[in-house]
């Protein structure tokens, strides 16, 4: 047995590596550099943790992990400590005395792994400290932060090329879950990884069911989704008592976060807000509650979630459109890290497109960056508007070919398409004629009033009832016209000009449609409230497949885990994952030897919790 596999078995309690993990850890342990692209939940952390422990055991020094978020460090260190690994972190959350104690432990060779923020790492004092000790490897986590084209750009990451310059013999591994070809190239350039091996795992998360719905009343749609798919009767059997799955809901603004959380609370959900405008203590408390307790829904801006290693998040919902496919993939990837079925749900409408375009136009970035951000938004709009498999389009963005998945809304209930050429010509002609008459453009609402023949004060004031397009679209509802305009923007036939307060303008591509040289196929929205046979119902298979007696053991084990986690001051999943508890409940081990065979039960956890687990299984705990 190789040293890497021995550590996987003994410390982490897993029998074998998954996919490319084995090849990656052996390469790094042998001193090789690499770039690792692996989806969230694919086991990236083990790819550097195990080589770090192997190299530490061989006397080659401590593993140093560059991590962008305090929460990520705390989560990883807590999990490693529970497994018996000597891990610590250095960041702004520590007091001066705590930081000094960690640095002493580092100097004295008492650490196996040290997590450090890039801002701390790049100080001359800390670099000098690293040069005074032996470093076994550098791991640069969330490496997409290096790229100015990435969705979480961190300027401090650009300076990390200094690691190659000052520590040329120390292996370096950069890891990320989301990076298109352009971002990968910049990571390699910025970190001087030109000679490094590149490991690209499949970006597919087959356990996630993707669903994007047209906005009607987004809050009510969200609540209907949660109640239908993510609430169940509490095991206590109390009348009317329901338990909600853990979930994350993303909103674009702080105000919307606060309002949504308050509204969900009024509907009986345990919802908490999280955004950068809150007091730091309250924000930390909310994050701690979400991590350590079950049934909590976090309503947040994108400031929340990166590095949160909570495996049992059963759904991620978006009430606003993300900025890019990378952002969408990263955020939805926080669901179902344990490999069990999970939902990625989003409500999307014309207003989202207008809002995102406005943010791009009003940003202080240069024109090149605006063009790049716009192209990334266009790719996301294409994903939203596709009538084919969403997963195929999502994976294609990252350069991966695939077949229809059977686990997204468009596969399970394919939206009909229709020849919308005539309606597209109406809409485009209306934009053209309004501009010719008035000398400037208007937004979708005014254009729809003209097309539907609504004689509003604004229409009369502008004289737009005299246009030949007035009333020609009266057979379609306002909602139908909004869907058409949204798709015309997504297809590049119209664009939003925020210098004209969100007015819609023609693009060169619209000419062929207006001249009848190009057909326009539009997506007809699915009207059903829920997707047929939504695979998220598999979420409880882990429990439903258990016998009645095994379910009783499962509930006892969960109760024991919750109490133990509170005593230890760590999230429940750090004690044991749901998968591990379910396997214990199913196997009903009666000896330590039988318990050792369960995946996820390492040597230290077996020593600490083994007897307690056996007592709980037997009904004695």
Protein Blocks (a to p, Z undefined) as FASTA:
>chain_A
ZZklmmmmmmnopabdchjlmmmmmmmmnopacdddddehilpmmmmmmmmmmmmmnona
pcddddfbfklmmmmmmmmmmnopacddddfkbcfklmmmmmmmmmnopafbdcddfklm
mpmklmmmmmmmccfbdcdehkllmpmkbmkbcfklmmmmmmmmmmmmbccddddfbdcf
klmmmmmmmnopmlpccddddfbdfkbccdddddfblmlmmmmmmmmmmgccdfklpghi
acddddddddfbfklmmmmmmmmmmnopacddddfkbcfklmmmmmmmmmmpghiacddd
fkboghpacfklcbdcdfbdcfbfklmmmmmmmgoklopacdddddddfklmmmmmmmmm
mpcbdfklmmmmmmmmmmmmmmmmpcbdfklmmmmmnopacddehlafklmmccddddfk
lmmmmmmmmmmmmmmmnopacdfklmmmmmnopacfklmmnopmmpmkgoklmmpcfklm
mmmmmmmmmnopaccdfkngopacddfklmmmmnopaccddddddfbfbdghiaklmmmm
mmmmpcfklmmmmmmmmmmmmmmmmmnopafklmpcfklmmmmmmnopabfklmmmpghi
afklmmmmmmmmmmmmnopZZ
